[in-house]
Amino acid sequence: MDILDDEKVGLERLAAIVESSDDAIISKSLDGIVRTWNHGAEKIFGYTADEMIGQPILKLIPPELHDEETQILSKLRAGQKIDHFDTVRLTKDGRRLDISLTVSPLRDSSGTIIGASKVARDITERKSAERLQKLLVDELNHRVKNTLATVQALANQSLASSPDPARFAASFRGRLQALANAHDLLVKERMQGLPLHELIKVELRPDEGGARRVDIQGPRVVLDGTMAVQMALIFHELATNARKYGALSMTHGRVEISWRRNAAAPEEILISWREETPISVTPPQNTGFGTRLIEKSLKAAGGRASFDYTPHGLRVELAARCPDEMSSSLLVEAPEMPIAAPNASVRSPSIDGLKVLLVEDEVVVSMDMECKLEELGCTVIGPASSVEEALSVLSTHQPDIALVDANLGGERVDKVVTALAKRNIPFMFSTGYGRETLPADFQDAGVLAKPFNDDQLSAAVESLAYQAESRSQSPLAAN
């Protein structure tokens, strides 16, 4: 085989590669007329080779980008380099495609530039993903800033309406937790909206073992993110008031919550909150922050609220704009929820002097938990802020119980909880993540969900103290 035969074989192979490529490979003259058109170009742009060869390349270029082609041809004639770039082209059916374009000069045997070769790759999916990513980042930025602004406002208003630091801390923590609950549920629903009945159940925070004192009934209503946050704060305020002063502060008190579509205004949902109390409830002399928050939140969203103190308890009627389509076939009735009532027959465990291993890497949170645990009478071991430090503490101390952050700066805590389990030390995870992120062998363990209030921390410690007492009294423990 001579040199000419080798060149012929090489050209045939090159032609086969060009023709089989998924990219559009096109050649054109210096006046912008298409000379070659491969299968990839037909697939991307929809035109056959017969339809495009001999036609101006401007047929593929949106009118507003015609200057782009003029500049490319000018640079080619001047022998200038053309850098790879992203642009937009038109398909046969008029769709606009995002493409990645490479332009290379074509030369004759004497080295004179006679045209150009273009390689175009469809990057529409990549560009769509980039736009979606930007949208999500912008939305996240918006939500974070709005949430921070809400937190700042809650702090200011809670402080203004609280006569002492302790009451301020309690009210502020509760409102923060209401926000966290709403955001947690929204994430679980993949930010696709939040069912109203789920929000009410979470904000009322039922405890196990109590009498059934809360009824929830209503058809399915899905709230968007903004409305979900507003309603979370509203139901938090109502529930807090009921626990402190209303039906849930009394042994035989009850709360009934129901909602329905307003027949006269289908975009409006009517919510009824009714408290039944064994004794008459005295109306407050002044309007508190919670009441103002409820009224103004609904008013700002085009709704309204009314409060009526009757001899049998508080009646609250809320009207909120909620354009979601409701269907009684989707959810006719939500189940009743238990709210714990005091039970004098159950003895509280002794937590005075209880040795608590605290594993937490957020310094401010750790300081606050240590302070609260000491106020409960516990002896804090640690705190440990890393897996290595926690294991080191365990090598020299024998805690009664442990509270363990589920994630220590990105480090998994599997070794820590495995060591606790081997030593029969009751523990609970303290985390803002979902249960699915816990170590695989311990996903059924107790969880103290962040952010939590003093009562929930106290309840967690008491629960672990019960376990510690039970294990110490077990015959297996004695062996």
Secondary structure, 3 states (H helix, E strand, C coil): CCHHHHHHHHHHHHHHHHHHCCCEEEEEECCCEEEEECHHHHHHHCCCHHHHCCCEHHHHCCHHHHHHHHHHHHHHHCCCCCCCEEEEEECCCCCEEEEEEEEEEEECCCCCEEEEEEEEEECHHHHHHHHHHHHHHHHHHHHHHHHHHHHHHHHHHHHHCCCCHHHHHHHHHHHHHHHHHHHHHHHHCCCCCEEHHHHHHHHHCCCCCCCEEEEEECCCCEECHHHHHHHHHHHHHHHHHHHHCCHHHCCCCEEEEEEEECCCCCCEEEEEEEEECCCCCCCCCCCCHHHHHHHHHHHHCCCEEEEEEECCEEEEEEEEECCCCCCCCCCCCCCCEECCCCCCCCCCCCCCCCEEEEECCCHHHHHHHHHHHHHCCCEEEEEECCHHHHHHHHHHCCCCEEEEECEECCEECHHHHHHHHHCCCCEEEEECCCHHHCCHHHCCCEEEECCCCHHHHHHHHHHHHHHHHHHHHCHHHHC
